[in-house]
Amino acid sequence: MTVKLSQFYKLYVLAIALAIGLKSNAQAVKIHEGPAYKSGICEPSISVDPTNPMNIYAASILDNFYQSTDGGRSWTLEKISSSFGVWGDPCVITDQNGRVYYFHLSDPEGTNWRSDSILDRMVCQTKDGPNGSFNNGSFTVVNGKKHDKEWGTIHPSKGTIGLSWTQFDSYGTSNPTCKSTILFSESDDAGQTWNTPVVITEQQGDCIDDDGTAEGAVPAYGIKNARYVGWALNKMIYFSRSLDGKTWEEFKVAHQKDGWTQNYAGFNRANGMPVTVVDHCKKSDFYGRVYVCWGDKDEENGGEIWISSSDNAGANWSRPRKVSPNGGRADQFLPWVTVDPISGYLYAVYYDRRGTEKDNETNTYLSKSEDGGQTWIEQQINEAPFFPTSATFMGDYNHVSAFDGVVRPIWTEMNGLKKSVWTYLFNEKQ
């Protein structure tokens, strides 16, 4: 009997999963399927509520908010609105009081690129728990520049909200006088107001929105109130830190061979921008360790997922290790990583093309490390391969959230002309 290569890999992955004790009864759940058009229904974000892990919140562009009160088995859809406009790059996080934060780009005139005011600020809308309603939102600054690709984080004990993003003098221009840089701002009143943003990079990039642009600002709080932000520029992964909340230092993490803008079959752009996370589990052997994870590509090995760690607040970094060690020469790309603050375990989600038969045939993998990123266990989590096309925007990121063994990755698929967002019900304690 002839067995196709893709079928063989499915059987192989299942056998490995059973052998290493991963949850074979976990399931993929479709959250939302959108209509057939070029953009929309991608760039998903997800958050497990630390006050009740059965409450799961998620979002996708441009204005979709999803909510589940049964751990992700069923979902409701809400369209988000604000007088500041809702224009994509959604980031959803949940604080220690169950308050939900929905960060996004702005479009105050509602006419998108026909308006000079688009991307004029970063917007934060909040609501209290699953029964609350989103407010109109707050914003960081309006200074005549463009603001793009934001991400938020929460201080694990103080509850301070940190936000970082890229500021463009003028978005998408090749004018050499226009520069991009990374900004950071905080809120001490649950997202009602924000302090004056500060520039945290010593270097500036261009405004083209490509490898020469400073991008990928994902913040994280360390122990002792340290602020961390990893970012990418000119084929280098950088790390900015502030130990006192006032002054910032900059360090190099690793060389990125292909830069943060990478190309894969079916994707007109697949970002390899870095993701920064910190182990806040006090029982962990790696308490306080900071990690930076990113994607890279070369001609010999294709796309691969890498992670580096630091045990001295980012001053020195380990040699990068593969998050996808069994991927071989096939492409792995578009990663995100998180740390469960209760266990200290690392989880990463990424696209994977091992064992596929077509150039654009794609699967989604979840990888787990229990030893501080030294070794990883992988498993395929999508129901069936999907086939994106470069004519349709698949987004700049996927996401994963974890709390007390409730692990929820989220990703975008494309089948036919329709895109959809999915999660996977992985529970360590079941």
Stockholm file with secondary structure:
# STOCKHOLM 1.0

chainA/1-430         MTVKLSQFYKLYVLAIALAIGLKSNAQAVKIHEGPAYKSGICEPSISVDPTNPMNIYAASILDNFYQSTDGGRSWTLEKISSSFGVWGDPCVITDQNGRVYYFHLSDPEGTNWRSDSILDRMVCQTKDGPNGSFNNGSFTVVNGKKHDKEWGTIHPSKGTIGLSWTQFDSYGTSNPTCKSTILFSESDDAGQTWNTPVVITEQQGDCIDDDGTAEGAVPAYGIKNARYVGWALNKMIYFSRSLDGKTWEEFKVAHQKDGWTQNYAGFNRANGMPVTVVDHCKKSDFYGRVYVCWGDKDEENGGEIWISSSDNAGANWSRPRKVSPNGGRADQFLPWVTVDPISGYLYAVYYDRRGTEKDNETNTYLSKSEDGGQTWIEQQINEAPFFPTSATFMGDYNHVSAFDGVVRPIWTEMNGLKKSVWTYLFNEKQ
#=GR chainA/1-430 SS CCCCHHHHHHHHHHHHHHHHTCCTTCCEEEEEECCSSSSCSCSCEEEECTTCTTCEEEEETTTEEEEESSTTSSCEEEECCCTTCCCSCCEEEECTTCEEEEEEECCTTSCGGGSTTTTCSEEEEEEESTTCCCCSCEESCCSSSEEEEEEEEECTTTCCEEEEEEEESSTTBCCTTCCEEEEEEEESSTTSCCCCCEECCSSCBCBSSSTTSCEEEEEEECGGGCEEEEEEETTEEEEEEESSSSCCEEEEEEECTTCSEEEETTEEEEECCCEEEECCCTTSTTTTCEEEEEEEEETTTEEEEEEEEESSTTSSCCCCEESCTTCTTSCEEEEEEEECTTTCCEEEEEEECTTCSSTTCBEEEEEEESSTTSSCEEEECSSSCBCCCTTSCCCSCCEEEEETTEEEEEEEEEETTEEEEEEECEETTC
#=GC SS_cons         CCCCHHHHHHHHHHHHHHHHTCCTTCCEEEEEECCSSSSCSCSCEEEECTTCTTCEEEEETTTEEEEESSTTSSCEEEECCCTTCCCSCCEEEECTTCEEEEEEECCTTSCGGGSTTTTCSEEEEEEESTTCCCCSCEESCCSSSEEEEEEEEECTTTCCEEEEEEEESSTTBCCTTCCEEEEEEEESSTTSCCCCCEECCSSCBCBSSSTTSCEEEEEEECGGGCEEEEEEETTEEEEEEESSSSCCEEEEEEECTTCSEEEETTEEEEECCCEEEECCCTTSTTTTCEEEEEEEEETTTEEEEEEEEESSTTSSCCCCEESCTTCTTSCEEEEEEEECTTTCCEEEEEEECTTCSSTTCBEEEEEEESSTTSSCEEEECSSSCBCCCTTSCCCSCCEEEEETTEEEEEEEEEETTEEEEEEECEETTC
//
